[in-house]
Amino acid sequence: MSKRDDLIAKYADDLKNKCGMTPDMDLLTKVTIGCGPSIYNADAATVSGSDESELATVKNNFLIKKLGLSDGAELDSAIASVIDTYGKSNRNKYRAVVYYMLTKHFKKESAYK
């Protein structure tokens, strides 16, 4: 398996065991590929749920630019909900997993077709 395949398997495991979701592997693969080389960088591969600037980056670069959503309070509450689902005490919140859950939350799978 390639390094990317290993990471996708790790993300699927997190979705099952930490988030209680059955992952759509096709969508998870596309979201992971969409993250680009950041998945290989230890710092960029994770999202800090307590860092406001990090959460603003998720909102602006992913929800608004990638998924085409309008800025508003519902974006912030969706991010907070995803962080809660992943587990605030869980230190490693993988960016691809957070993006996957946000994509599912807003039913924006079409952004990856």
Secondary structure as the mmCIF struct_conf table of DSSP 4:
data_model
#
loop_
_struct_conf.conf_type_id
_struct_conf.id
_struct_conf.beg_label_comp_id
_struct_conf.beg_label_asym_id
_struct_conf.beg_label_seq_id
_struct_conf.end_label_comp_id
_struct_conf.end_label_asym_id
_struct_conf.end_label_seq_id
HELX_RH_AL_P HELX_RH_AL_P1 LYS A 3 ASN A 17
TURN_TY1_P TURN_TY1_P1 LYS A 18 CYS A 19
HELX_RH_AL_P HELX_RH_AL_P2 MET A 25 GLY A 34
TURN_TY1_P TURN_TY1_P2 CYS A 35 CYS A 35
HELX_RH_3T_P HELX_RH_3T_P1 GLY A 36 TYR A 40
BEND BEND1 ASN A 41 ASN A 41
TURN_TY1_P TURN_TY1_P3 ALA A 42 ALA A 45
STRN STRN1 THR A 46 THR A 46
TURN_TY1_P TURN_TY1_P4 GLY A 49 SER A 50
HELX_RH_AL_P HELX_RH_AL_P3 GLU A 52 THR A 57
HELX_RH_PI_P HELX_RH_PI_P1 VAL A 58 LYS A 66
BEND BEND2 LEU A 67 LEU A 67
HELX_LH_PP_P HELX_LH_PP_P1 LEU A 69 ASP A 71
BEND BEND3 GLY A 72 GLY A 72
HELX_RH_AL_P HELX_RH_AL_P4 ALA A 73 TYR A 86
TURN_TY1_P TURN_TY1_P5 LYS A 88 SER A 89
BEND BEND4 ARG A 91 ARG A 91
STRN STRN2 TYR A 94 TYR A 94
HELX_RH_AL_P HELX_RH_AL_P5 ARG A 95 HIS A 105
TURN_TY1_P TURN_TY1_P6 PHE A 106 LYS A 107
HELX_RH_3T_P HELX_RH_3T_P2 GLU A 109 TYR A 112
#
